[in-house]
Amino acid sequence: MTTQTTDAAVQAIKFAVNADSGMEFLRAWLYGEFDICRNEWPQAPEACYIGADPLVASTIKDVPPELVAITQLLERPNLQAGTLDEITERLKKLIEQSFPNVEQAQEAISLATNRVIAQDTLRILRESRDMARQHRKELEQIARLKAEQSGVANA
């Protein structure tokens, strides 16, 4: 399931980069609102959902207990602050304490790391979008000022 989920996340990000309203698509995808994704972006490839959407036939139906526990861990406020490495390290420690079975702990750490990376990628994309919007506004303002100066110089 980890490979399927990772592949789905990669496909979702690839699609969002070139899609109109890509950030909104990623936000809906990240929160598991796959019906919204399909309705608003019908052109999104099915690969975006295989492994992420439990209703897709190709996705493993049984959600492992590790994933449920990870979701609960990620909702803790103290995990939200810090760099990606700091958050991942805190998650690893919590997971190792929660799962006595080494294989389950490793699988849980892998799932958690993938989810944290996806969330961090979404944050970076949002910041990039906001910076691009700000830059566009600044360029428009410069163009208006130049136009006003040209009008004053011609008068």
Helices and strands as residue ranges (DSSP letters): H 2-18, H 22-30, H 34-40, G 46-48, H 65-74, G 77-79, H 84-98, H 102-154
